[in-house]
Amino acid sequence: MGRFILTDKGAWDDMLHKNNEACGFRCNGYHKAEDVILRTYSKLNIDTFNYIQKGDGFAAVCGTLVYTNNTGREALELLARDLPVKNIHDIRRDCAGCFAVIYKQNDQITVFVDESAVYSVYYYHGQTFLVTNTYFHVEKCAKQPVSPAVVAEHILNGAILGNETPFKNIYRLSGSECVVYNCKTKKLYIEKVGTNTYTYQFQTYEQKISCLKGLVQKYTGYQKLFKGQHSVFGTGGGG
């Protein structure tokens, strides 16, 4: 996947930018204004279009996004068109994939992920803030202490069930939240957002099969939007 950095601390941006470049990531989007820095990076093996400027605002995406049956530059241009006039709830109704969207409108920067939060975004906010792809990078900058209870939960359950991470004050963004930064007040906060509910009603078994067939065709059809070789990853778990 690609990467992004959003922070108000230049030293943190500089350190993580050098780290990303050393790992082979190419910066393909950059914004600096009101003491806030955003960088986006292409995927390692795929040249992606991640960033578009609109006046003093911008729209950026990381991960894999399908929006209104479009991908890449077309999807991002349509997203930049719609973000000022639609809310996140309605935007995500027309989205598929695992992704993070970062956009600036007026004096506000907002970050949200896909509704299932398959795409990982982590954040820290104290005197300064950082939003990026891995909690290790956040901790590398913010230098927060380990949270023994969360580490124990990870060991015992094999996962962290909430929005916490092994480090205190560093959190994972959920699908029902968005990060909001006010460029005027220079305050960052977490805002609740609605997630869409998808329900189906059937009168017959044939209707169920027809609906399932349509959904399979819809989502497998998205594969045709992406060039190159395709593969399917599947697992039933197990121990």
C-alpha positions in Angstrom: 0.0 0.0 0.0 1.0 3.6 -0.2 1.7 5.9 2.7 0.9 9.4 3.9 2.1 11.8 6.6 -0.1 14.6 8.1 1.5 16.6 10.9 2.1 20.1 12.2 5.7 19.4 13.2 8.4 19.8 10.5 11.0 17.6 12.3 8.5 14.7 12.3 7.7 15.1 8.7 11.4 15.3 7.8 12.2 12.1 9.7 9.4 10.0 8.4 9.8 11.3 4.8 13.5 10.2 4.9 12.4 6.8 6.3 9.7 6.4 3.5 12.2 7.3 0.8 14.7 4.9 2.2 12.1 2.1 1.9 11.5 3.0 -1.7 8.3 5.0 -1.5 8.0 8.0 -3.9 6.3 11.2 -2.7 3.6 12.1 -5.2 1.7 14.8 -3.3 2.8 17.6 -1.0 1.0 20.4 0.8 2.3 22.9 3.3 0.2 25.8 4.7 -0.9 27.1 8.1 2.0 25.1 9.7 0.5 21.8 8.5 2.3 19.4 6.2 0.7 16.6 4.1 2.7 14.1 2.0 1.3 11.2 0.0 3.3 8.4 -1.5 2.8 6.0 -4.4 2.6 2.3 -3.8 6.0 0.5 -4.1 5.2 -1.4 -7.3 2.3 0.7 -8.7 2.4 4.3 -9.8 -0.7 5.8 -8.2 -2.3 9.2 -8.4 -2.9 10.3 -4.8 -3.2 14.0 -4.6 -5.1 16.9 -6.2 -5.0 20.6 -5.4 -8.3 22.6 -5.4 -7.6 26.3 -4.7 -6.3 26.5 -1.2 -7.8 23.1 -0.5 -6.9 19.6 -1.6 -8.1 16.0 -1.8 -5.8 13.0 -1.3 -6.3 9.2 -1.0 -4.1 6.3 0.1 -4.9 2.6 -0.3 -7.2 1.2 -3.0 -10.3 3.3 -3.7 -13.2 2.8 -6.2 -15.5 5.8 -6.3 -18.6 5.8 -8.5 -17.1 3.0 -10.5 -13.9 4.9 -11.1 -10.3 4.5 -9.9 -7.1 6.5 -9.9 -7.1 10.0 -11.2 -10.7 9.9 -12.3 -11.9 8.7 -8.8 -9.9 11.4 -7.0 -11.1 14.1 -9.3 -14.7 13.1 -8.7 -14.1 12.8 -5.0 -12.6 16.4 -5.0 -15.7 17.6 -6.8 -18.2 15.9 -4.4 -16.5 16.4 -1.0 -17.6 20.1 -0.7 -21.2 19.2 -1.3 -21.7 15.8 0.2 -21.1 14.5 3.7 -18.8 11.5 4.6 -21.8 9.2 5.0 -23.0 9.8 1.5 -19.5 9.7 0.0 -18.8 6.3 1.4 -22.1 4.9 0.1 -20.5 5.3 -3.4 -17.1 3.9 -2.3 -15.5 0.4 -2.4 -12.1 -0.8 -1.3 -9.8 -0.2 1.6 -8.6 3.4 1.8 -7.9 6.6 3.7 -9.2 10.0 2.4 -7.5 13.3 3.5 -9.0 16.5 2.4 -8.9 20.2 3.2 -12.0 22.4 2.8 -12.0 26.0 3.9 -10.1 26.0 7.2 -10.6 22.4 8.1 -8.6 19.2 7.3 -10.5 15.9 7.6 -9.3 12.3 7.5 -11.5 9.2 7.3 -11.2 5.6 6.3 -13.4 2.9 4.7 -16.4 2.0 6.8 -14.9 -1.3 8.0 -11.5 0.4 8.8 -9.6 -2.2 6.8 -7.2 0.5 6.0 -5.1 1.3 9.1 -4.6 4.9 10.1 -3.1 5.9 13.5 -3.0 9.3 15.2 -1.5 11.1 18.2 -2.4 14.6 19.4 -0.8 16.5 22.2 1.0 19.8 21.8 1.6 18.6 18.3 -0.1 16.0 16.1 0.7 13.2 13.7 -1.6 11.1 11.5 0.0 8.3 9.4 -0.1 4.6 8.5 1.7 2.8 11.3 1.7 3.2 15.1 5.4 2.4 15.1 6.1 5.5 13.1 3.8 7.6 15.4 5.6 6.2 18.5 9.0 6.9 16.8 8.0 10.6 16.7 5.8 11.0 19.8 7.9 8.8 22.2 4.9 7.5 24.1 5.2 4.8 26.8 4.1 1.2 26.3 0.6 0.3 27.5 1.0 -3.1 29.4 -2.7 -3.8 29.5 -3.1 -3.4 25.7 0.1 -5.5 25.0 -1.4 -8.3 27.2 -4.7 -8.1 25.3 -2.8 -8.5 22.1 -0.9 -11.5 23.4 -3.9 -13.2 24.9 -6.5 -12.4 22.1 -4.2 -12.2 19.1 -5.7 -8.8 18.4 -6.6 -5.4 19.9 -10.3 -5.2 19.8 -10.7 -1.4 20.4 -9.0 1.6 19.0 -6.0 1.5 21.3 -2.4 0.5 20.3 0.5 -1.0 22.3 1.5 2.6 23.1 -0.4 5.1 25.3 -2.0 8.1 23.6 -1.7 6.5 20.1 -4.9 5.4 18.6 -6.3 3.7 15.5 -9.0 5.5 13.5 -12.2 3.6 13.4 -14.8 3.5 10.5 -17.2 5.5 12.7 -14.8 8.3 13.3 -12.9 11.0 11.4 -9.9 13.1 12.4 -10.6 16.9 12.1 -8.0 19.6 12.3 -9.1 23.3 12.5 -6.4 25.3 10.8 -7.5 28.6 12.5 -7.6 27.3 16.1 -4.8 24.8 15.5 -6.8 22.2 17.4 -7.2 18.5 16.4 -10.2 16.4 17.5 -12.0 13.2 16.7 -15.5 13.4 15.4 -18.1 10.7 15.1 -19.5 10.0 11.7 -22.3 7.7 10.6 -21.7 4.4 8.8 -24.1 3.1 6.2 -26.4 0.2 6.9 -27.1 -2.2 4.1 -30.2 -4.4 4.5 -32.1 -6.7 2.1 -35.5 -8.2 2.2 -36.5 -11.3 0.2 -39.8 -13.0 -0.4 -38.4 -16.1 -2.0 -35.2 -18.2 -2.1 -34.7 -17.2 -5.8 -34.7 -13.5 -4.8 -31.9 -14.2 -2.4 -29.8 -16.0 -5.0 -30.5 -13.3 -7.5 -29.4 -10.6 -5.1 -26.2 -12.6 -4.1 -25.4 -13.0 -7.8 -25.8 -9.3 -8.4 -23.5 -8.4 -5.5 -20.8 -10.9 -6.6 -21.0 -9.5 -10.2 -20.8 -5.9 -8.9 -17.7 -6.4 -6.7 -15.8 -8.8 -9.0 -16.5 -6.2 -11.7 -14.4 -3.7 -9.9 -11.4 -5.9 -10.7 -11.8 -5.0 -14.4 -11.1 -1.4 -13.4 -7.5 -2.2 -12.4 -4.8 -3.0 -14.9 -2.3 -5.8 -14.5 -2.5 -9.2 -12.9 -5.2 -10.0 -10.3 -5.0 -12.4 -7.4 -7.4 -13.4 -4.6 -6.3 -13.8 -1.0 -8.5 -16.0 1.2 -8.2 -17.6 4.5 -10.5 -19.6 6.8 -8.3 -18.9 9.8 -7.2 -21.9 11.8 -4.4 -22.6 14.2 
